[in-house]
């Protein structure tokens, strides 16, 4: 199993205790930590670092900072040497796919071939409307995702979008040079491309798009949900004739790790943040932390991840409360959880 680390960027009110002038130094320091940190087995702890693609804070918009994802991707690329760089996940409609393909290819060049493309249909309605994107019905957003992924894949693999006329996007000859430095396996051949992570668990559309185009998926929740979505994805692969084993399945996890007292302290910090900044939605946010599968001692967290691994999970992307101010929890996870899941 591989592990990714979410870097606090403000979206989840995780920079509220950091002075705005120090936000970048805080994020850069954590990226460099992930770039070099080793686990107790002597291996690198983290395979990748991640941010969210949002403009307004969650669970409600506030005046707290939310730093833009692809600007951070370029900055992270220039600030690190090894760790891979992802977004969970880029909203397809926030940038035209031609432009997004070009941006991602540039970040891939800056990083030396370390970019991941997490992509989804988008959901945060307030954000869509506030930024002037409207809010199309779900079917239209999912169709845009499918079309946009096709356009990006063409540009990365051939250097040109060619002529594409879909329901949402119409492009003709958009160039993408240089092409990505890395490659993916398609029909037995290695072709230039940034790996595609299709995020979301929609069973009729999103997982079908993943079956057709993804190198990675990202869905989850509890173990039962992960197992069910995996079966749906496998059925789509079978229907279109794709090898299910070509797709790496990932999931995101909130992590509350430590002794009962340490977990209580972390919950108290979370409650303070939510009650201060989004009091009307604090209870729901706190409930999501109380029910996260990765809650408990290091041994308990490792045991639960082992069950997910048995169900086919190969990549866990982790979010820790107050990572900006508490690296002890990262060290505990790296030393006592990660080596048991290698």
Phi and psi in degrees as a GROMACS rama.xvg file:
@    title "Ramachandran Plot"
@    xaxis  label "Phi"
@    yaxis  label "Psi"
@TYPE xy
-106.011  159.605  UNK-2
-132.486  135.166  UNK-3
-114.297  157.929  UNK-4
-127.128  122.492  UNK-5
-72.4177  132.744  UNK-6
-94.7223  128.06  UNK-7
-60.8554  126.01  UNK-8
-125.24  3.81118  UNK-9
104.596  -23.5309  UNK-10
-56.7641  -39.5645  UNK-11
-99.938  31.1126  UNK-12
56.5773  37.215  UNK-13
-100.704  8.81997  UNK-14
-122.667  14.2465  UNK-15
-66.2877  -22.878  UNK-16
-96.8118  7.71956  UNK-17
-110.302  132.99  UNK-18
-60.603  137.398  UNK-19
-50.1413  -38.0084  UNK-20
-65.743  -17.2819  UNK-21
-103.553  2.2309  UNK-22
-57.2642  -50.8455  UNK-23
-63.7221  -43.7185  UNK-24
-59.5983  -37.6433  UNK-25
-65.4092  -47.3971  UNK-26
-64.8548  -45.3767  UNK-27
-61.6671  -40.1935  UNK-28
-62.6882  -40.054  UNK-29
-70.8529  -36.0998  UNK-30
-62.6103  -44.1937  UNK-31
-66.9718  -33.89  UNK-32
-61.2182  -48.6213  UNK-33
-63.4387  -32.5127  UNK-34
-64.4642  -31.3446  UNK-35
-117.972  -14.4714  UNK-36
-63.1875  138.428  UNK-37
-113.611  152.586  UNK-38
-88.2968  178.501  UNK-39
-67.6572  -15.1043  UNK-40
-88.72  3.89116  UNK-41
86.2678  -5.5317  UNK-42
-90.5417  161.154  UNK-43
-58.9508  136.655  UNK-44
-75.7774  -46.4408  UNK-45
-111.676  131.218  UNK-46
-82.5473  -31.3186  UNK-47
-152.748  160.634  UNK-48
-121.767  152.642  UNK-49
-138.982  152.407  UNK-50
-134.455  167.66  UNK-51
-94.9305  151.867  UNK-52
-101.62  83.7429  UNK-53
-142.965  160.037  UNK-54
-111.66  -26.8528  UNK-55
-117.129  150.744  UNK-56
-64.9628  162.43  UNK-57
-125.96  149.855  UNK-58
-81.808  0.531997  UNK-59
-146.699  149.728  UNK-60
-65.4375  134.407  UNK-61
-137.587  -177.851  UNK-62
-88.4083  12.408  UNK-63
-82.2504  152.191  UNK-64
-65.8338  142.199  UNK-65
-134.345  110.994  UNK-66
-82.7683  140.226  UNK-67
-71.6256  137.388  UNK-68
-65.0032  -50.4958  UNK-69
-77.489  -24.295  UNK-70
-63.2298  -42.654  UNK-71
-64.8877  -36.2385  UNK-72
-57.6691  -45.9376  UNK-73
-65.2125  -41.3248  UNK-74
-66.9148  -42.0694  UNK-75
-62.8397  -38.737  UNK-76
-59.5474  -40.1848  UNK-77
-80.2152  -12.0795  UNK-78
-105.356  1.38309  UNK-79
-137.759  168.583  UNK-80
-121.309  -31.3727  UNK-81
-123.145  -44.5461  UNK-82
-66.0915  144.327  UNK-83
-83.0259  160.695  UNK-84
-126.821  118.26  UNK-85
-136.058  167.138  UNK-86
-127.592  136.575  UNK-87
-130.109  88.5612  UNK-88
-138.547  158.989  UNK-89
-61.8254  134.75  UNK-90
-85.4761  123.193  UNK-91
-57.4524  -38.1451  UNK-92
-83.6856  -7.41871  UNK-93
-76.5798  -18.583  UNK-94
-145.562  140.726  UNK-95
-58.868  141.628  UNK-96
-61.0691  -31.3946  UNK-97
-63.6161  -46.6909  UNK-98
-65.2981  -43.1146  UNK-99
-63.2487  -39.8645  UNK-100
-60.6715  -40.4101  UNK-101
-68.0663  -43.6719  UNK-102
-59.3324  -47.8127  UNK-103
-64.6288  -37.985  UNK-104
-65.497  -35.9473  UNK-105
-66.7732  -43.7768  UNK-106
-61.8743  -36.1647  UNK-107
-63.4794  -38.9939  UNK-108
-66.0131  -44.4102  UNK-109
-61.8607  -39.2777  UNK-110
-85.323  -7.70701  UNK-111
75.0926  30.3999  UNK-112
88.1155  43.3613  UNK-113
-121.543  16.3397  UNK-114
-88.1982  139.759  UNK-115
-112.437  148.389  UNK-116
-114.373  96.5567  UNK-117
-84.1435  128.985  UNK-118
-141.238  141.009  UNK-119
-150.503  178.645  UNK-120
-84.777  -17.7817  UNK-121
88.4855  152.96  UNK-122
-151.578  -19.8313  UNK-123
-81.3258  88.1567  UNK-124
-57.1671  -44.2952  UNK-125
-56.5943  -42.9975  UNK-126
-64.0791  -45.4872  UNK-127
-54.9919  -52.7209  UNK-128
-68.5143  -38.9458  UNK-129
-62.2498  -34.3972  UNK-130
-93.4973  5.41426  UNK-131
85.5351  17.6829  UNK-132
-90.6341  -1.15656  UNK-133
67.5474  -160.309  UNK-134
-155.857  82.0585  UNK-135
-60.2931  158.971  UNK-136
-62.1888  162.307  UNK-137
-57.392  -40.8829  UNK-138
-61.3083  -37.1908  UNK-139
-70.7664  -39.3417  UNK-140
-65.1632  -38.6679  UNK-141
-71.241  -35.2664  UNK-142
-65.4523  -38.7423  UNK-143
-63.3672  -38.9552  UNK-144
-59.6037  -48.5128  UNK-145
-61.8897  -45.891  UNK-146
-66.9257  -43.379  UNK-147
-62.6684  -39.3996  UNK-148
-62.7912  -40.7522  UNK-149
-61.5633  -43.0858  UNK-150
-64.7718  -46.0894  UNK-151
-62.2401  -43.7957  UNK-152
-60.7064  -42.0428  UNK-153
-61.0493  -46.4129  UNK-154
-63.7658  -40.2553  UNK-155
-71.0301  -36.1096  UNK-156
-84.6106  -29.4202  UNK-157
-119.69  -13.8131  UNK-158
89.7918  -3.76422  UNK-159
-147.683  145.874  UNK-160
-72.2052  -19.2616  UNK-161
63.1698  -164.05  UNK-162
-93.3814  122.1  UNK-163
-134.081  124.219  UNK-164
-126.806  99.2942  UNK-165
-111.069  -170.666  UNK-166
-72.2844  -34.9574  UNK-167
-104.322  -38.7643  UNK-168
-121.451  138.381  UNK-169
-131.521  116.716  UNK-170
-135.564  159.222  UNK-171
-152.625  100.176  UNK-172
81.3909  26.4718  UNK-173
-69.8059  124.749  UNK-174
-93.3632  150.472  UNK-175
-137.53  86.6082  UNK-176
-129.463  132.575  UNK-177
-73.008  156.484  UNK-178
-74.668  165.691  UNK-179
-56.3355  150.566  UNK-180
-75.7069  -25.648  UNK-181
-97.1673  176.154  UNK-182
-141.248  161.882  UNK-183
-128.441  162.752  UNK-184
-91.4762  121.633  UNK-185
-132.95  119.915  UNK-186
52.1039  40.5687  UNK-187
82.7223  2.59729  UNK-188
-120.601  148.732  UNK-189
-89.403  121.046  UNK-190
-125.269  147.971  UNK-191
-58.9632  129.431  UNK-192
-174.94  151.183  UNK-193
-86.7819  135.395  UNK-194
-59.1286  136.014  UNK-195
-98.95  124.487  UNK-196
-107.432  108.795  UNK-197
-89.8707  115.336  UNK-198
-102.718  137.979  UNK-199
126.16  156.672  UNK-200
-115.963  14.0281  UNK-201
-57.7536  125.831  UNK-202
-80.8615  -33.1648  UNK-203
-85.3694  -34.6058  UNK-204
-112.367  -57.8175  UNK-205
-62.219  -47.1357  UNK-206
-70.7237  -25.604  UNK-207
-69.3423  -43.626  UNK-208
-58.6975  -41.6362  UNK-209
-61.7218  -43.5172  UNK-210
-60.6202  -34.3091  UNK-211
-79.1087  -36.5435  UNK-212
-127.322  -19.3655  UNK-213
-80.2861  146.897  UNK-214
-92.8869  -23.2872  UNK-215
-138.263  149.817  UNK-216
-118.401  163.212  UNK-217
-143.163  105.503  UNK-218
-151.494  171.093  UNK-219
164.145  -132.485  UNK-220
111.374  -128.496  UNK-221
-82.4501  172.174  UNK-222
-62.7852  -40.6094  UNK-223
-61.8928  -41.6908  UNK-224
-64.922  -42.9393  UNK-225
-60.1886  -43.183  UNK-226
-64.5619  -40.67  UNK-227
-65.5192  -47.903  UNK-228
-62.5544  -34.0975  UNK-229
-63.5942  -40.3616  UNK-230
-65.5579  -38.5389  UNK-231
-64.3862  -45.8689  UNK-232
-60.0451  -43.8473  UNK-233
-60.6584  -39.9911  UNK-234
-64.9343  -41.0356  UNK-235
-62.1729  -43.042  UNK-236
-60.1772  -42.935  UNK-237
-63.3877  -40.5734  UNK-238
-66.1815  -33.9526  UNK-239
-98.2349  -1.77273  UNK-240
81.8619  28.2078  UNK-241
-103.388  145.906  UNK-242
-71.8819  113.89  UNK-243
-57.3016  -31.9608  UNK-244
-69.5505  -11.7546  UNK-245
-74.2147  -16.1111  UNK-246
-102.85  124.347  UNK-247
-86.3552  126.212  UNK-248
-95.3011  131.801  UNK-249
-125.991  167.566  UNK-250
-151.138  154.093  UNK-251
-98.3549  144.401  UNK-252
-137.7  132.615  UNK-253
-74.4074  136.657  UNK-254
-120.073  122.441  UNK-255
-119.226  100.247  UNK-256
-122.434  140.6  UNK-257
141.089  -167.842  UNK-258
-72.5551  165.652  UNK-259
-53.3322  -40.3039  UNK-260
-68.0151  -40.0207  UNK-261
-64.6889  -38.9393  UNK-262
-66.9869  -40.8253  UNK-263
-60.3517  -39.791  UNK-264
-64.4013  -40.6947  UNK-265
-66.7063  -40.4004  UNK-266
-64.1599  -37.0425  UNK-267
-64.046  -39.0372  UNK-268
-63.5236  -46.2685  UNK-269
-60.0754  -44.0152  UNK-270
-62.3918  -41.0106  UNK-271
-60.6802  -43.0637  UNK-272
-64.106  -50.7078  UNK-273
-67.7784  -41.8552  UNK-274
-65.0445  -30.5146  UNK-275
-76.2924  -44.7529  UNK-276
-101.507  -33.1222  UNK-277
-137.371  63.1784  UNK-278
-59.6477  -31.485  UNK-279
-71.1784  -17.9016  UNK-280
-120.946  12.9508  UNK-281
-63.5436  -41.6595  UNK-282
-60.8322  -43.5147  UNK-283
-64.1025  -41.0668  UNK-284
-64.6966  -42.5692  UNK-285
-65.3996  -36.0578  UNK-286
-61.6551  -37.3525  UNK-287
-64.912  -31.2189  UNK-288
-75.6367  -34.7637  UNK-289
-68.8419  -25.3652  UNK-290
-104.968  5.32505  UNK-291
-62.4711  138.944  UNK-292
-61.0827  -31.1402  UNK-293
-96.6698  68.8973  UNK-294
-132.029  124.55  UNK-295
140.949  -162.779  UNK-296
-69.1718  168.11  UNK-297
-57.3313  -40.3629  UNK-298
-64.2513  -41.0816  UNK-299
-67.6116  -41.6886  UNK-300
-63.1785  -43.6721  UNK-301
-63.0018  -39.3104  UNK-302
-62.8944  -41.8418  UNK-303
-69.7153  -37.7904  UNK-304
-66.1122  -33.7996  UNK-305
-62.1821  -38.2253  UNK-306
-66.1329  -39.5866  UNK-307
-64.6776  -40.1222  UNK-308
-61.1708  -40.6618  UNK-309
-62.1958  -26.1328  UNK-310
-87.6585  -0.577478  UNK-311
111.068  3.19099  UNK-312
-70.6721  127.852  UNK-313
-116.767  -7.81229  UNK-314
-149.726  119.756  UNK-315
-111.058  125.04  UNK-316
-107.532  121.316  UNK-317
-111.886  141.292  UNK-318
-122.62  125.583  UNK-319
-112.113  138.908  UNK-320
-68.4619  136.959  UNK-321
53.4517  43.4824  UNK-322
-62.9448  -24.1368  UNK-323
-65.0337  -27.9105  UNK-324
-117.559  -5.58361  UNK-325
-139.214  97.2337  UNK-326
-93.0697  -7.54491  UNK-327
-59.921  -37.1636  UNK-328
-66.7422  -34.2588  UNK-329
-65.9266  -41.6749  UNK-330
-65.8588  -40.8445  UNK-331
-61.8157  -45.0922  UNK-332
-63.0106  -43.5748  UNK-333
-66.4464  -36.2602  UNK-334
-84.7541  -33.8029  UNK-335
-116.342  -9.46919  UNK-336
-112.226  -54.2682  UNK-337
-55.4705  -46.6531  UNK-338
-62.2834  -26.6411  UNK-339
-75.7954  -14.3213  UNK-340
-107.985  3.17101  UNK-341
